[in-house]
Amino acid sequence: MSATNSLPLSLKTSPRLLLPAGRHIGLTLASVYLAFLILAAIAPHLLTHGNPYGIAPRAAFTPPCWQHPLGTDQSGRDMWTRLIFGARSSLIIGIGSILLALSVALSLAIPGAFGGPVAEQCVKWIFEILFSFPTVVLALLLTALFSSGTFPLIVAVGIGAAPGYGRMLFGQFLTIRHAGFIEAARSLGHSPSQILRRHLIPNAFRPLLIAGAMGVGQTIIWASSLSFLGLGAPPPAAEWGTMLAMGRDYIAEAWWITFFPGVAIVMTMLATTSLGRFLKNRFEATTP
């Protein structure tokens, strides 16, 4: 009997399916944190009974204590309450920006890869022009053209992030457009719309899901950066980037006003990245 066959069945699993214990713990923590954020976004009143906009001047700059676990801001608003209610705005901005970015990327990548040489060259030029601007700079330019607010912020960040996802999808489509299953579908008389619906989109779903999961945290950071510069939701909105901007003038005497929103942003980035990497490893492990 060979050494391989003598191994227990549990050890014959592909190495790619085996995750270190530390990574399991990280994925569990990320999942719990994301579930907590989703609960905060859907039903914030289950986690706090306060008013995120209710001011109490006498309680201003209260450090973290039993009554206010994360302290209060310069107007006496409870930071825990504002963070919980801010989860909805931040997740809406992050997920909305990703959905818009992926939609724009698909609308450019599909015609460019399957529309003939002229369309392919035009899409390449569009990507080159858009890539000449860094993502945050492009988002800054777009935000400056629109009024401040949540929806303009979603549009600016989504369009700013679209070139990166578009180039990724465009390269993938160029690779698979002459694949055997595409040629077989054409030889069977399938129309371009059928090929797109039955073959192209399903094959693009996995990388789209991975990119979307990993990109939510990044878009939240970009949106928070714009809000910090005063180009996002106007004060006193319960949005993490706006909360950072409102507390920067008091960071020396009231560190908690900026610290806790910053921690929430970083933790969301880490959690979504961990989830995206897990999906990537899982899909790679199940790919023949």
C-alpha positions in Angstrom: 0.0 0.0 0.0 1.4 3.4 -1.0 2.0 6.2 1.5 -0.7 8.3 0.0 -3.4 5.5 0.2 -2.5 4.8 3.8 -3.5 8.3 4.8 -6.8 8.9 6.6 -9.6 10.1 4.4 -9.6 13.5 6.2 -6.0 14.1 5.2 -6.6 13.3 1.5 -8.4 16.6 1.0 -6.9 18.9 -1.5 -4.4 21.2 0.3 -6.2 24.2 -1.1 -9.2 23.4 1.0 -7.3 23.3 4.2 -7.1 26.6 5.9 -4.8 27.4 8.8 -6.4 27.7 12.2 -5.6 31.4 12.4 -7.4 32.0 9.1 -10.5 30.1 10.3 -10.5 32.4 13.3 -10.1 35.5 11.2 -12.9 34.4 8.8 -15.2 33.7 11.8 -14.5 37.1 13.3 -15.0 38.8 10.0 -18.3 37.0 9.5 -19.5 37.9 12.9 -18.5 41.6 12.4 -20.2 41.8 9.0 -23.4 40.2 10.5 -23.3 42.8 13.2 -23.0 45.6 10.6 -25.9 44.2 8.6 -28.0 44.0 11.8 -27.0 47.6 12.6 -28.0 48.7 9.1 -31.3 46.9 9.0 -32.5 47.4 12.7 -30.3 49.9 14.5 -32.9 50.3 17.3 -32.2 46.7 18.4 -28.7 47.8 19.3 -29.3 51.3 20.7 -32.3 53.3 21.8 -30.7 56.7 21.4 -31.1 59.4 18.9 -28.1 59.9 16.6 -29.0 63.6 16.2 -30.1 64.3 19.7 -27.8 66.9 21.3 -27.0 67.3 25.0 -24.6 70.3 25.4 -23.9 69.5 29.1 -22.7 66.0 28.1 -20.3 67.3 25.4 -16.8 65.7 25.3 -17.7 63.0 27.8 -15.1 60.3 27.6 -16.0 56.6 27.3 -17.9 55.5 30.4 -20.7 53.2 31.5 -23.5 55.5 30.3 -21.7 56.3 27.0 -19.5 53.4 26.1 -17.8 55.3 23.2 -18.1 58.7 24.7 -19.9 61.7 23.3 -19.0 64.3 20.6 -18.7 68.1 20.8 -22.5 68.4 20.8 -23.1 65.7 23.4 -24.3 63.1 20.9 -23.7 59.5 21.9 -20.9 58.1 19.7 -22.2 54.5 20.0 -25.6 55.5 18.7 -24.1 57.5 15.9 -21.8 54.6 14.9 -24.6 52.2 14.8 -26.8 54.4 12.7 -23.8 55.3 10.5 -23.4 51.7 9.5 -26.4 52.0 7.2 -25.1 55.0 5.4 -21.6 53.6 5.1 -22.8 50.2 3.8 -25.2 51.8 1.4 -22.4 53.9 0.0 -20.0 51.0 -0.2 -22.4 48.4 -1.7 -24.0 51.0 -4.0 -20.6 52.2 -5.3 -19.5 48.6 -6.0 -22.7 47.8 -7.8 -22.4 50.9 -9.9 -18.7 50.3 -10.6 -19.4 46.7 -11.7 -22.3 47.8 -13.9 -20.2 50.4 -15.7 -17.3 47.9 -16.0 -19.6 45.3 -17.6 -21.2 47.8 -19.9 -17.8 48.7 -21.3 -16.0 45.3 -21.1 -18.7 43.2 -22.9 -19.1 45.4 -26.1 -15.3 45.9 -26.2 -14.5 42.2 -26.1 -17.3 41.0 -28.4 -18.1 44.1 -30.6 -15.3 43.8 -33.1 -11.9 45.4 -33.5 -13.1 49.0 -33.5 -15.1 48.5 -30.3 -12.2 46.8 -28.7 -9.8 49.6 -29.5 -12.2 52.2 -28.4 -12.7 50.5 -25.0 -9.0 50.2 -24.6 -8.6 54.0 -25.2 -11.4 54.7 -22.7 -9.7 52.6 -20.0 -6.3 54.2 -20.7 -7.9 57.7 -20.3 -9.6 56.8 -17.1 -6.5 55.1 -15.7 -4.5 58.3 -16.2 -6.4 59.6 -13.2 -5.9 57.8 -9.8 -9.2 56.5 -8.4 -9.5 59.0 -5.6 -8.5 61.9 -7.8 -11.2 60.9 -10.4 -13.7 60.6 -7.6 -12.7 64.0 -6.3 -13.3 65.5 -9.8 -16.7 63.9 -10.1 -17.7 64.9 -6.6 -16.7 68.5 -7.3 -19.1 68.5 -10.3 -22.1 67.3 -8.2 -23.6 68.6 -5.0 -22.6 66.9 -1.8 -24.7 64.1 -0.4 -24.9 60.3 -0.3 -26.1 59.7 -3.8 -23.5 62.0 -5.5 -20.9 60.2 -3.3 -22.0 56.8 -4.6 -21.9 58.0 -8.2 -18.4 59.6 -7.8 -16.8 56.6 -6.0 -18.6 54.1 -8.3 -17.4 55.7 -11.5 -14.0 56.3 -10.0 -13.6 52.6 -9.2 -15.1 51.3 -12.5 -11.9 51.4 -14.6 -10.1 48.9 -12.4 -13.0 46.4 -12.5 -13.5 47.1 -16.2 -9.9 46.3 -17.1 -10.1 43.1 -15.1 -13.3 41.9 -16.8 -12.2 43.1 -20.2 -9.0 41.0 -20.0 -11.0 38.0 -18.9 -13.5 38.4 -21.7 -10.7 38.7 -24.3 -9.3 35.4 -23.0 -12.5 33.4 -23.1 -14.1 34.8 -26.3 -12.3 32.2 -28.4 -12.7 29.4 -25.8 -14.0 26.0 -26.9 -17.3 26.3 -25.2 -17.9 29.7 -26.9 -17.1 28.4 -30.3 -19.3 25.3 -29.7 -22.2 27.6 -28.7 -21.7 29.6 -31.9 -21.6 26.5 -34.0 -24.8 25.3 -32.5 -26.5 28.6 -33.7 -26.8 30.3 -30.3 -27.3 34.0 -30.7 -24.9 36.6 -29.1 -27.5 37.3 -26.3 -27.8 33.6 -25.6 -24.0 33.2 -25.4 -23.9 36.2 -23.1 -26.7 35.0 -20.8 -25.7 31.3 -20.7 -22.0 31.3 -20.9 -20.3 34.7 -20.5 -22.2 36.1 -17.4 -22.0 32.8 -15.4 -18.2 32.6 -16.1 -17.8 36.2 -15.0 -19.9 35.8 -11.9 -17.2 34.3 -9.7 -14.6 37.0 -10.3 -17.3 39.7 -10.0 -18.4 38.3 -6.6 -14.9 38.1 -5.4 -14.1 41.6 -6.6 -17.3 43.0 -5.2 -16.8 41.4 -1.8 -13.2 42.7 -1.5 -14.1 46.1 -2.9 -16.8 47.1 -0.5 -14.4 48.0 2.2 -12.2 49.9 -0.2 -15.0 52.0 -1.5 -16.1 52.8 2.1 -12.6 54.1 2.7 -12.7 56.2 -0.5 -16.1 57.6 0.4 -15.0 58.3 3.9 -11.9 60.2 2.6 -14.2 62.3 0.4 -16.5 62.9 3.4 -13.5 63.8 5.5 -12.7 66.5 2.9 -16.2 67.9 3.1 -17.4 66.4 -0.2 -19.7 63.7 1.2 -22.8 63.7 3.4 -23.0 67.2 5.2 -22.7 67.4 9.0 -24.2 66.3 11.3 -25.0 63.2 9.2 -24.4 59.9 11.0 -21.8 58.7 8.4 -18.4 57.4 9.4 -16.4 59.7 7.2 -18.4 62.8 8.2 -17.9 61.8 11.9 -14.2 61.7 11.3 -14.3 65.2 9.7 -16.4 66.6 12.6 -14.0 65.3 15.2 -10.6 66.3 13.7 -10.6 69.7 15.4 -10.9 68.1 18.8 -8.6 65.1 18.4 -6.2 66.4 21.1 -8.7 66.7 23.9 -11.4 64.2 22.7 -9.6 61.4 20.8 -12.6 59.1 20.9 -14.6 61.2 18.4 -12.3 60.3 15.5 -10.8 57.0 16.9 -14.0 54.9 16.9 -15.2 55.9 13.4 -11.7 55.2 12.1 -11.7 51.8 13.8 -15.1 50.9 12.3 -13.9 51.8 8.8 -10.7 49.8 9.2 -12.5 46.8 10.6 -15.0 46.9 7.8 -12.1 46.9 5.3 -10.4 44.0 7.0 -13.7 42.0 7.2 -14.7 42.4 3.6 -11.1 41.6 2.4 -11.1 38.5 4.5 -14.4 37.4 3.1 -13.2 38.1 -0.5 -10.1 36.1 0.0 -12.1 33.2 1.4 -14.4 33.2 -1.6 -11.4 33.3 -3.9 -9.8 30.3 -2.2 -13.0 28.4 -2.2 -13.7 29.0 -5.9 -10.1 28.1 -6.8 -10.4 24.9 -4.8 -13.6 23.9 -6.5 -12.3 24.7 -10.0 -11.3 21.5 -11.8 
